[in-house]
Amino acid sequence: YLTNWPGGMLRPVQESNEAFRKGQMTLAPLLVGVGVAAVAYAGRFVVQAVKNYKPTPRSVSAFKEFAGGFEAKMSRKEAALILGVKENSAKEQVRDAHRKIMLSNHPDIGGSAYIAAKINEAKDVLVGNRSSS
């Protein structure tokens, strides 16, 4: 801590130095300033991380194995992929999945007749009304 003397010279203030040595002055203002700066820096980092965050689409492993298109004779595996259930799912679960898919793909409400036929065939294969390969 410096004070001006007449003539523009600076000299240390003895009272402040003595108070500092006695513990009457603390480093609290400095520590508060450093703390505020650290919080501001961390906040800036979080804001940038949120802006740059791009969620990756979830991939289903079953679709990685399936190249696309339909087999000539539908297998249980293909039927399960179409309905989104496991090959060994219960009949009730297969029927529920079939009902949900048909609500959005029925030909009467603008869906494809071919896709609806494949969905029905998938249900028949998994429920057991038709034999699979």
Rosetta blueprint (number, residue, H / E / L):
1 Y L
2 L E
3 T E
4 N E
5 W L
6 P L
7 G L
8 G L
9 M L
10 L E
11 R E
12 P E
13 V L
14 Q H
15 E H
16 S H
17 N H
18 E H
19 A H
20 F H
21 R H
22 K H
23 G L
24 Q L
25 M L
26 T L
27 L L
28 A H
29 P H
30 L H
31 L H
32 V H
33 G H
34 V H
35 G H
36 V H
37 A H
38 A H
39 V H
40 A H
41 Y H
42 A H
43 G H
44 R H
45 F H
46 V H
47 V H
48 Q H
49 A H
50 V H
51 K H
52 N H
53 Y L
54 K L
55 P L
56 T L
57 P L
58 R L
59 S L
60 V L
61 S H
62 A H
63 F H
64 K H
65 E H
66 F L
67 A L
68 G L
69 G L
70 F L
71 E L
72 A L
73 K L
74 M L
75 S L
76 R H
77 K H
78 E H
79 A H
80 A H
81 L H
82 I H
83 L H
84 G L
85 V L
86 K L
87 E L
88 N L
89 S L
90 A L
91 K H
92 E H
93 Q H
94 V H
95 R H
96 D H
97 A H
98 H H
99 R H
100 K H
101 I H
102 M H
103 L H
104 S H
105 N H
106 H L
107 P H
108 D H
109 I H
110 G L
111 G L
112 S L
113 A H
114 Y H
115 I H
116 A H
117 A H
118 K H
119 I H
120 N H
121 E H
122 A H
123 K H
124 D H
125 V H
126 L H
127 V H
128 G L
129 N L
130 R L
131 S L
132 S L
133 S L
